[in-house]
Amino acid sequence: MTEPQTDDRAEFEASNVAAAAAMAADGNLQQKALEVVVDADRYGYSYQWSWLGLPMIQMPADMVAMQEVIWATRPQLIIETGVARGGSVIMSSSMLQLIGEGQVVAIDIDIRPHNRQAIEEHPLGHRVQLIGGSSADTAVVDEVRGLAQGVDRVMVVLDSNHTHEHVLAELEAYGPMVTPGQYLVVADTVVERIPAQEHRPRPWGPGDNPETAMVEYLATHPGFEADEHLNAKLLMTSSPGGYLRRLA
Ligand SMILES: C[S@@+](CC[C@H](N)C(=O)[O-])C[C@H]1O[C@@H](n2cnc3c(N)ncnc32)[C@H](O)[C@@H]1O
């Protein structure tokens, strides 16, 4: 097929928006995708990836989505809860490096020395500030609020303890730090849609997870809207419906 000579980017994007919406409405496809997510999870599929050398606990579609969000919105500060082995933190940092400005503030209750070292010695580690402690701890929240003070574009990613109680506390604490036009990403909402992960027992599960917390939070905080297009095209994601944009 010959490439058109005129710039058809707008039409191309519009057709993709329509295709993603149709895909999201295709119950049969959504069911099949969820079955693949559930079956692959038994093999720890989301643990098998890395970003610039550090393990990242995400589905590939979520990594690409995060790249789209960061490039489009150019946050100057990305607040992340849940560091683990550092992949997501370095991904955010690498995007900010490409953009040319910005810092990542990342909080984890259990920053293991080898993970801290791997992040701090990484070529993109200079844009990351690690905070050890619970993301729901008042002192931690106050410290992060101080760092976000006066920054024009602040994005938040919540990916730590996935219980309803903890995620709701995080939403209350960090939701107000998100600036208009920026994203609040609530990770692992898929827990509501899949059977209890008996192969990997966790304190969260159906009825008690990031999705239930997000629903409760949004009921009283109408200042956020789901990015319908992004959510529609993710298909195999850990965070269905979890990409929220703060309204002006
Ligand atoms: C799913 S992992 C984070 C994955 C990481 N964002 C990535 O993409 O590679 C969850 C992390 O949350 C941390 N965590 C658990 N409870 C926490 C809490 N109360 N506050 C902060 N971090 C917590 C765990 O230590 C763990 O490293």
The ligand as a MOL file (V3000), in Angstrom:
LIG
                    3D

  0  0  0     0  0            999 V3000
M  V30 BEGIN CTAB
M  V30 COUNTS 27 29 0 0 0
M  V30 BEGIN ATOM
M  V30 1 C 3.6660 -3.9520 42.8260 0
M  V30 2 S 5.1350 -3.4960 43.6810 0 CHG=1
M  V30 3 C 5.5940 -2.0110 42.8470 0
M  V30 4 C 5.9780 -2.2710 41.4390 0
M  V30 5 C 6.6670 -1.1340 40.7240 0
M  V30 6 N 5.8370 0.0450 40.6700 0
M  V30 7 C 6.9970 -1.5690 39.3440 0
M  V30 8 O 6.2560 -1.2320 38.3870 0
M  V30 9 O 8.0030 -2.2810 39.1890 0 CHG=-1
M  V30 10 C 4.5240 -2.9620 45.2200 0
M  V30 11 C 5.5370 -2.3270 46.1620 0
M  V30 12 O 4.7970 -1.6400 47.1530 0
M  V30 13 C 5.5150 -1.6670 48.3600 0
M  V30 14 N 4.6170 -1.3870 49.4930 0
M  V30 15 C 3.8030 -2.2340 50.1710 0
M  V30 16 N 3.1410 -1.5900 51.1250 0
M  V30 17 C 3.5290 -0.2940 51.0620 0
M  V30 18 C 3.2020 0.8740 51.7980 0
M  V30 19 N 2.3310 0.8330 52.8100 0
M  V30 20 N 3.7830 2.0380 51.4370 0
M  V30 21 C 4.6690 2.0830 50.4090 0
M  V30 22 N 5.0350 1.0110 49.7000 0
M  V30 23 C 4.4730 -0.1630 50.0200 0
M  V30 24 C 6.1550 -3.0470 48.3760 0
M  V30 25 O 7.2890 -3.0490 49.2340 0
M  V30 26 C 6.4690 -3.2660 46.8990 0
M  V30 27 O 7.8170 -2.9310 46.6220 0
M  V30 END ATOM
M  V30 BEGIN BOND
M  V30 1 1 1 2
M  V30 2 1 2 3
M  V30 3 1 2 10
M  V30 4 1 3 4
M  V30 5 1 4 5
M  V30 6 1 5 6
M  V30 7 1 5 7
M  V30 8 2 7 8
M  V30 9 1 7 9
M  V30 10 1 10 11
M  V30 11 1 11 12
M  V30 12 1 11 26
M  V30 13 1 12 13
M  V30 14 1 13 14
M  V30 15 1 13 24
M  V30 16 1 14 15
M  V30 17 1 14 23
M  V30 18 2 15 16
M  V30 19 1 16 17
M  V30 20 1 17 18
M  V30 21 2 17 23
M  V30 22 1 18 19
M  V30 23 2 18 20
M  V30 24 1 20 21
M  V30 25 2 21 22
M  V30 26 1 22 23
M  V30 27 1 24 25
M  V30 28 1 24 26
M  V30 29 1 26 27
M  V30 END BOND
M  V30 END CTAB
M  END
